[in-house]
């Protein structure tokens, strides 16, 4: 008797769920709205803010952030390649239009051994993964995290507290 009651309840629940579909009739056939470029409200969302700068040292399979004042907006990136091989800098998920393109793919800068590369990237506040996208380099350890702050006050508070990416990388270098 208990089994038949449970079976009846399960069948009733299935009918109830089937009748309460969250998708309205006709929605399956709906087409995505396409926004013509240049139309009001159709432009890519870009980070707005004062921007800033970040400086890396990079070498054979490592990154170290040596200076940063990264606030949302356009950020100038400088990378000093202190070793002999070619390396580049890519910020995963960065706003479109911030890349060098060409042989560097999505990298925002590249530098041969002993050289310095510069580029710009547009970033929203948050933590961003930075890699060298030369095949095998990320897997060998060329990955770090870049923190972008929402405001200059937020950046100043992190500097005063000793909690910036520079502080983190200096601590890692000592250990």
Backbone torsions as a table, in degrees:
resi	resn	phi	psi	omega
1	UNK	NA	-41.4	-179.1
2	UNK	-64.5	-38.0	178.8
3	UNK	-64.0	-43.6	-179.1
4	UNK	-66.5	-32.8	177.1
5	UNK	-67.9	-42.9	177.5
6	UNK	-64.0	-40.5	178.7
7	UNK	-63.2	-42.0	178.7
8	UNK	-64.4	-42.1	178.3
9	UNK	-64.4	-41.4	179.9
10	UNK	-64.3	-42.6	178.8
11	UNK	-64.3	-40.4	179.0
12	UNK	-65.5	-39.8	179.2
13	UNK	-65.3	-40.3	180.0
14	UNK	-63.4	-41.8	178.1
15	UNK	-65.4	-39.5	179.6
16	UNK	-64.1	-44.9	179.8
17	UNK	-65.5	-41.6	-179.2
18	UNK	-62.5	-33.4	-179.3
19	UNK	-82.5	-7.9	-177.1
20	UNK	-114.4	45.1	-178.9
21	UNK	-63.6	132.4	179.9
22	UNK	-74.8	-8.5	-178.9
23	UNK	-99.4	118.9	179.9
24	UNK	-67.0	155.1	177.1
25	UNK	-55.9	136.7	177.5
26	UNK	88.0	-11.8	-177.4
27	UNK	-68.7	-29.0	-179.4
28	UNK	-61.9	-31.7	-177.4
29	UNK	-91.5	-0.9	-177.8
30	UNK	-67.8	143.5	178.1
31	UNK	-99.7	146.9	177.7
32	UNK	-66.8	142.5	177.0
33	UNK	-72.9	127.8	176.0
34	UNK	-103.0	131.0	-177.0
35	UNK	-101.0	116.2	177.1
36	UNK	-66.0	134.4	178.8
37	UNK	-54.6	139.8	178.7
38	UNK	90.0	-12.9	177.4
39	UNK	-71.9	144.4	178.6
40	UNK	-57.6	131.2	179.8
41	UNK	83.3	1.6	-177.0
42	UNK	-108.6	-2.8	-179.7
43	UNK	-74.1	155.5	176.1
44	UNK	-60.5	144.8	176.5
45	UNK	-79.2	125.3	-178.0
46	UNK	-116.5	148.6	176.2
47	UNK	-68.7	135.3	179.0
48	UNK	-115.6	128.8	179.1
49	UNK	167.6	-180.0	-175.4
50	UNK	-71.7	-16.4	-178.3
51	UNK	73.6	-150.2	-179.3
52	UNK	159.8	-146.9	-177.3
53	UNK	-151.3	158.6	174.3
54	UNK	-145.0	142.6	179.2
55	UNK	-126.7	134.0	179.1
56	UNK	-117.1	149.9	155.9
57	UNK	-103.7	142.8	177.5
58	UNK	-141.8	152.5	179.9
59	UNK	-154.3	-163.1	-175.7
60	UNK	-64.6	89.5	170.0
61	UNK	82.9	35.5	173.8
62	UNK	-156.1	156.7	171.8
63	UNK	-126.5	147.8	170.0
64	UNK	-140.4	122.6	176.9
65	UNK	-79.2	120.8	-175.4
66	UNK	-105.1	-18.9	178.3
67	UNK	-159.1	137.1	179.5
68	UNK	-150.9	138.9	170.9
69	UNK	-144.2	58.1	-171.6
70	UNK	-92.3	107.0	175.2
71	UNK	-118.1	146.6	-175.4
72	UNK	-43.8	140.7	-178.5
73	UNK	127.6	-152.8	180.0
74	UNK	-83.6	123.1	-175.1
75	UNK	-115.8	126.3	176.0
76	UNK	-82.6	128.8	-177.7
77	UNK	-114.2	130.0	175.4
78	UNK	-122.7	132.0	178.8
79	UNK	-130.1	122.7	177.3
80	UNK	-96.4	114.9	178.4
81	UNK	-87.2	104.0	-172.9
82	UNK	-90.7	2.9	178.8
83	UNK	-121.6	-164.1	-169.2
84	UNK	-93.9	-26.5	-175.8
85	UNK	-85.6	160.6	176.2
86	UNK	-73.0	137.4	174.7
87	UNK	-140.1	159.6	176.4
88	UNK	-138.4	174.9	-178.8
89	UNK	-126.7	123.3	173.7
90	UNK	-125.6	134.6	175.3
91	UNK	-104.2	111.7	-175.8
92	UNK	-64.9	129.7	176.4
93	UNK	80.8	11.5	-179.4
94	UNK	-63.5	157.7	179.3
95	UNK	-56.8	142.7	-179.9
96	UNK	-59.5	151.4	177.7
97	UNK	88.0	6.6	-177.1
98	UNK	-106.7	13.0	-171.2
99	UNK	-110.9	155.0	176.2
100	UNK	-71.0	-37.2	-173.9
101	UNK	72.1	-155.6	179.1
102	UNK	61.7	-149.3	-175.8
103	UNK	-65.9	-14.6	179.6
104	UNK	-89.4	2.7	179.0
105	UNK	58.1	-121.6	-177.2
106	UNK	-90.2	8.2	-180.0
107	UNK	-68.4	146.2	177.4
108	UNK	-94.5	-13.2	174.4
109	UNK	-162.7	159.8	175.3
110	UNK	-143.4	154.4	179.6
111	UNK	-151.2	131.7	172.6
112	UNK	-71.1	168.7	179.8
113	UNK	-54.7	133.7	178.4
114	UNK	76.4	4.7	-178.5
115	UNK	-112.2	169.6	178.6
116	UNK	-119.3	135.5	175.9
117	UNK	-114.5	149.1	176.5
118	UNK	-131.7	153.2	177.6
119	UNK	-166.7	177.7	179.5
120	UNK	-129.7	149.0	178.8
121	UNK	-144.4	145.1	177.3
122	UNK	-101.7	123.5	-175.7
123	UNK	-134.8	141.5	171.8
124	UNK	-82.9	166.2	176.4
125	UNK	-62.6	145.7	177.5
126	UNK	138.1	-170.7	178.1
127	UNK	-101.3	132.9	-176.4
128	UNK	-121.4	138.9	176.3
129	UNK	-86.7	127.9	179.9
130	UNK	-113.1	131.6	-179.2
131	UNK	-135.3	164.0	162.6
132	UNK	-97.9	124.6	-175.4
133	UNK	-95.9	12.8	171.6
134	UNK	-63.9	132.5	-176.1
135	UNK	-49.2	127.0	177.2
136	UNK	88.7	-17.6	-175.5
137	UNK	-70.5	-41.7	178.6
138	UNK	-62.5	-45.3	-179.7
139	UNK	-62.1	-27.6	179.8
140	UNK	-84.1	-3.2	175.1
141	UNK	123.9	0.8	-178.8
142	UNK	-84.8	74.8	178.1
143	UNK	-150.1	137.9	175.6
144	UNK	-148.8	178.1	178.6
145	UNK	-117.3	134.0	176.9
146	UNK	-113.0	127.2	177.5
147	UNK	-96.8	128.7	175.7
148	UNK	-113.7	127.3	-175.7
149	UNK	-92.8	152.9	-178.2
150	UNK	-73.9	-34.7	-177.5
151	UNK	-139.4	163.3	176.5
152	UNK	-65.8	-33.8	177.4
153	UNK	-63.1	-40.3	178.4
154	UNK	-63.8	-41.2	177.2
155	UNK	-62.9	-46.6	179.9
156	UNK	-60.3	-40.3	178.3
157	UNK	-63.0	-40.3	178.4
158	UNK	-66.3	-38.9	178.0
159	UNK	-63.6	-48.1	179.9
160	UNK	-61.5	-34.9	-179.2
161	UNK	-82.7	-7.5	-178.1
162	UNK	69.3	36.0	-175.2
163	UNK	-120.9	34.7	178.8
164	UNK	-92.7	173.1	176.0
165	UNK	-62.5	-34.5	178.0
166	UNK	-62.4	-46.4	178.1
167	UNK	-59.5	-43.6	179.8
168	UNK	-60.8	-47.5	-177.4
169	UNK	-69.2	-34.1	175.1
170	UNK	-64.4	-40.9	178.9
171	UNK	-64.5	-42.9	178.6
172	UNK	-62.7	-38.9	-179.7
173	UNK	-65.6	-32.1	-179.8
174	UNK	-76.7	-23.2	-176.0
175	UNK	-91.5	NA	NA
